[in-house]
Each structure stands twice: as C-alpha cells, then as structure tokens.
Amino acid sequence: MNDRIKGLLREYGMITAAIVVMSLGTYFFKFPNHFAFGGVSGLAAVINGMTGISATLFTNIANFVLLIVGFMFLGRSVGVHTVFATLVMTVTLELLEALVPMNGPLTDEPLLELLFAVLLPAIGSAVLFNMAASSGGTDIIAMILRKYTDIHIGTALLIVDAASVFLAFFVFGAKVGLYSLLGLIGKSLGIDSLIENMNRCKCFTVICDDPVPICEYITNTLHRGATVYHAEGAFTHHRKTVIMSTVRPHEAVYLRNYIKKHENTAFIQITNSSEIIGKGFMAG
C-alpha cells in the first residue's frame, strides 16, 4: 500500500471518527433534551418540539438540501470532504435511531447532559477544522456567504444559532431555553479552546556556547528544523549562538531534558504557540 493510499485512509478515517463523535453527542444528549443550539441539529430540536417530526429525519433532510444548495451556488468547491461527512452523519444518525431508540434523556441531570452535548460535537468540529474539512449543514451557508456577500461568517452563523435558542424559549420554556443559551456560549468558547490546544506547539529559543550537539539532536533525533544565528551578550560581550526551533509538546520534553543534560549552561526560553504554519505543521 503506497503512502498516498495510506494518507487518504488516515484522512477519511479521521473525518469518519470526528463525525461519529459529533453524531453521538447530538443523538444521545442534544436531541432528547431539546437543546436548541448548533446549526441544523439545534433547529431540528425545535422543529421536533413544534411538529413531532423526528429530529434525526429533519437533520438528514436539511443536510442534503443544504448540500444540493451548496452545489448550485458553489459547484465543486463544496468539496469531497463535505459530501463524505454529510453521508457519514446521515448513516450514523439513522443507525443510532434504529438500534438505540431514545424516548427521553439518558439521565435526570440536564447540566451533565448539556456538558456532553457541547463537548462531543466540539471535539468533532475541532478535528474537522484542523483538517480543513466541513461537516456540511450550516457550514455550507457560511461558504455561500463568504463567496457572495460581505457578511461576517461568524456573525451569520451566530445569528442562526441564536434564532434556534430564541425559539427554544417559546417552544420548550425558560428552562430548556436557558440551557440552550448556556450550550451556545459553551460551544462558541469550547471549539476555539479545543482547536488551540490541538494545535499547540512549543517554541524553543536556546542561547548556548556549543550549538552542534543540540542542532544534531533536533535534526537527527526529533526530525525537526532549527535556525541558528550568532549573538553577543550585553554584559559580558561574549559571543553566543542562538538556536530557534519549534516542536510538538511531547518532543519538547525530550529536547529540554537533552539540553539540560548536555549543555547545562544554556539559557532556554520555551513559549507556547497555537498557530505554526510550515513544513511539518499546518499548511500555509
């Protein structure tokens, strides 16, 4: 099996896993509690309460309608990932409804269920965002708005979510409406936080006398790049070498320990960064 096929299998495997996680959070925690936040699934909870139409059925129909609209306005830019994600979500929700029918919430703790209703879809969304993929639904509306209008996408999607929450107050009452509002706030904060943590890297600035062993360890053992330049101490005026390198968090532990062991007079500055663009990290 060549590297391209392996890469595709890993890529679509990650998309499938992300969509399944999102579907589990939506089906088991959002729908039974009528939590009305989060795009199509939030609107589905409201429609279910108003008409009795299955939230799963409404979500699947709405996703396919939006997919067709996306092809009409965006053409191929809708992307294979979006089509695949929509199909996976449709199949997953239908299987869950057939195999594990839900007649009410899993527990009598709505706040606990709200936590999972926010957390599981947020994890899935963060994984998809990292892969430049989309779960379809209101993401397609965002893509259309981006192409044809000057409306800020974040604002437009927030309006859609806020409308669902607003309707929840009238359809389900103040309790569910307030939980939905809390879920909307948690969703907005949670996805950003998860994406930031998933992308977090460690940036090393090392000031030392002998850069050779450190650079060899970075390039040969960690398989990362490094930039070296020369500097001068402000007080001693001694010549120093500065090494700059960016590594993953688990690699940072090894690099820090190696420097402390082999160059114990080195000055090390380690900072966090959630957005590194370049080879070995995010695509530019």
C-alpha positions in Angstrom: 0.0 0.0 0.0 1.6 3.3 -1.1 1.9 6.4 1.0 -0.9 8.2 -0.9 -3.5 5.5 -0.2 -2.4 5.3 3.5 -2.7 9.1 3.7 -6.2 9.0 2.2 -7.3 6.2 4.6 -6.0 8.1 7.6 -7.6 11.3 6.4 -11.1 9.8 5.8 -10.8 7.7 8.9 -10.3 10.8 11.0 -13.2 12.5 9.3 -15.4 9.4 10.0 -14.3 9.3 13.6 -15.0 13.1 14.1 -18.5 12.8 12.5 -19.3 9.8 14.6 -18.3 11.6 17.8 -20.4 14.6 16.7 -23.4 12.3 16.0 -23.2 10.6 19.4 -23.2 13.9 21.2 -26.1 15.1 19.1 -28.3 12.0 19.2 -27.8 10.9 22.8 -27.6 14.3 24.5 -28.8 17.1 22.4 -32.0 15.7 20.8 -33.5 14.0 23.9 -33.1 17.2 25.9 -34.3 19.6 23.1 -31.1 21.6 23.4 -31.5 24.1 20.6 -28.0 25.3 19.7 -25.6 24.3 17.0 -26.9 24.9 13.4 -29.1 22.3 11.8 -29.2 19.9 14.8 -30.3 22.8 17.0 -33.1 23.8 14.6 -34.0 20.1 14.4 -34.6 20.0 18.1 -37.0 23.0 17.8 -38.8 21.5 14.8 -39.2 18.2 16.7 -40.8 20.0 19.6 -43.2 22.0 17.4 -44.3 19.3 15.0 -43.2 16.0 16.3 -41.0 15.3 13.2 -38.0 13.1 14.1 -35.0 15.4 14.8 -32.8 12.8 13.1 -35.0 12.8 10.0 -35.1 16.6 9.9 -31.3 16.9 10.3 -30.7 14.4 7.5 -33.1 16.1 5.1 -31.8 19.6 5.9 -28.2 18.5 5.4 -29.0 17.0 2.0 -31.0 20.1 1.0 -28.1 22.3 2.0 -25.7 20.0 0.2 -27.7 20.5 -3.1 -27.9 24.2 -2.5 -24.1 24.2 -2.0 -23.6 22.5 -5.3 -25.9 25.0 -7.0 -24.1 28.1 -5.6 -20.6 26.8 -5.1 -20.1 23.9 -7.5 -17.1 21.7 -6.9 -15.8 24.0 -4.1 -18.3 22.3 -1.8 -15.6 19.6 -1.7 -15.5 15.8 -1.4 -14.9 16.1 2.3 -18.2 17.8 2.9 -20.2 15.3 0.8 -18.5 12.4 2.6 -19.1 14.0 6.1 -22.8 14.5 5.3 -23.2 10.9 4.2 -21.4 9.6 7.3 -23.6 11.7 9.6 -26.8 10.6 7.8 -25.9 6.9 8.1 -24.7 7.3 11.7 -27.8 9.1 12.9 -30.1 6.6 11.1 -28.3 3.6 12.6 -28.5 5.1 16.1 -32.2 5.8 15.8 -32.8 2.2 14.5 -30.5 0.5 17.0 -30.9 2.7 20.1 -34.3 4.5 20.0 -34.5 7.3 22.6 -37.7 8.1 24.4 -36.1 10.6 26.7 -32.9 11.8 28.3 -30.3 9.3 29.5 -30.2 10.7 33.0 -32.1 13.2 35.1 -29.1 15.6 35.2 -29.7 18.1 32.4 -26.5 20.0 33.2 -24.4 16.9 32.9 -26.0 16.0 29.6 -25.5 19.6 28.3 -21.8 19.2 29.0 -21.6 16.2 26.7 -24.0 17.8 24.2 -21.4 20.6 23.9 -18.2 18.7 24.3 -18.6 15.8 21.9 -19.6 17.9 18.9 -16.9 20.5 19.8 -14.3 17.8 19.7 -15.5 16.6 16.3 -15.7 20.1 14.9 -12.2 20.9 16.1 -10.8 17.8 14.4 -12.6 18.7 11.1 -11.4 22.3 11.3 -7.8 21.1 11.7 -8.2 19.0 8.6 -9.7 21.9 6.6 -12.9 19.7 6.3 -16.5 20.6 6.9 -19.4 18.7 8.4 -21.9 20.3 6.0 -25.1 21.8 7.3 -24.7 25.5 8.2 -21.1 25.3 7.2 -22.4 25.4 3.6 -24.3 28.5 4.3 -21.1 30.0 5.6 -19.3 29.1 2.4 -22.0 30.7 0.3 -22.0 33.9 2.4 -18.2 34.0 2.1 -18.4 33.9 -1.7 -21.4 36.2 -2.4 -21.6 38.7 0.5 -19.6 40.8 2.8 -21.4 39.5 5.9 -19.0 38.2 8.5 -19.4 34.4 8.6 -19.1 34.2 12.4 -21.8 36.7 12.8 -24.1 35.0 10.3 -23.7 31.6 12.0 -24.2 33.1 15.4 -27.5 34.6 14.2 -28.6 31.1 13.0 -27.7 29.6 16.3 -29.3 32.4 18.3 -32.5 32.1 16.4 -32.8 28.4 17.4 -32.1 29.3 21.0 -34.7 32.1 20.9 -37.3 29.7 19.5 -36.5 27.2 22.3 -37.7 29.7 24.9 -41.2 29.7 23.3 -41.4 26.0 22.3 -39.9 24.3 25.4 -40.0 27.0 28.1 -37.4 29.1 30.0 -35.5 26.1 31.5 -34.6 24.5 28.2 -34.1 27.9 26.6 -31.6 28.9 29.3 -29.8 25.5 28.9 -29.7 26.1 25.2 -28.3 29.6 25.7 -25.6 28.1 28.0 -24.8 25.5 25.4 -24.4 28.1 22.7 -21.9 30.0 24.8 -20.1 26.8 25.7 -19.9 25.7 22.1 -18.5 29.1 21.0 -15.8 29.0 23.6 -15.2 25.3 23.6 -14.4 24.8 19.9 -11.8 27.7 19.9 -10.2 26.3 23.0 -10.0 22.8 21.6 -8.5 23.9 18.3 -5.9 26.0 20.2 -4.9 23.0 22.4 -4.8 20.6 19.5 -2.5 22.9 17.5 -0.3 23.9 20.5 3.4 23.7 19.8 6.5 24.6 21.8 8.9 27.3 20.5 12.4 27.0 21.8 15.0 29.8 21.9 18.3 28.4 23.2 21.3 30.6 23.9 24.4 28.5 24.2 28.2 28.2 23.5 28.2 25.0 21.6 25.2 24.6 19.2 26.4 21.5 17.4 25.1 18.7 19.6 21.8 20.4 20.2 21.2 21.0 16.5 22.2 17.4 15.7 19.7 16.2 18.2 16.9 18.4 16.8 17.5 17.4 13.2 18.6 13.7 13.6 16.6 12.5 16.5 13.5 14.7 16.6 13.5 15.3 12.8 12.7 18.9 13.2 14.3 22.0 11.7 16.2 24.7 13.5 17.6 28.2 12.8 20.9 29.3 14.1 22.3 32.8 14.4 25.1 34.5 16.3 24.6 37.0 19.1 26.6 38.8 21.8 26.0 39.0 25.5 25.1 42.6 26.6 27.1 42.4 29.8 30.0 40.1 29.0 30.2 40.8 25.3 30.9 37.0 24.8 29.9 35.5 21.5 26.9 33.3 21.8 24.9 31.1 19.5 21.1 31.3 19.4 19.1 28.3 18.2 15.4 28.6 17.4 13.2 25.5 16.9 9.5 24.6 17.1 8.4 21.1 18.2 5.4 19.2 19.4 4.6 19.2 23.1 5.8 15.6 23.6 9.0 16.4 21.7 9.6 19.4 23.9 10.1 17.2 27.0 12.9 15.3 25.2 14.6 18.4 23.9 14.5 20.2 27.2 16.0 17.2 29.0 18.7 16.8 26.4 19.8 20.4 26.6 19.9 20.4 30.4 22.0 17.2 30.3 24.5 18.1 27.5 24.6 21.9 27.7 23.7 22.8 31.3 24.9 26.4 30.9 22.5 27.1 28.1 19.7 29.7 28.6 16.4 28.2 27.4 13.2 30.1 26.7 10.1 28.0 25.9 6.9 29.6 24.7 3.5 28.2 23.5 2.1 28.8 20.1 -1.2 27.6 18.7 -0.6 28.5 15.1 2.6 27.3 13.3 2.5 27.4 9.5 5.1 25.5 7.6 6.5 22.1 6.7 5.7 19.5 9.4 2.9 21.7 10.9 -0.1 23.4 9.4 -0.3 24.0 5.6 0.1 27.7 4.6 
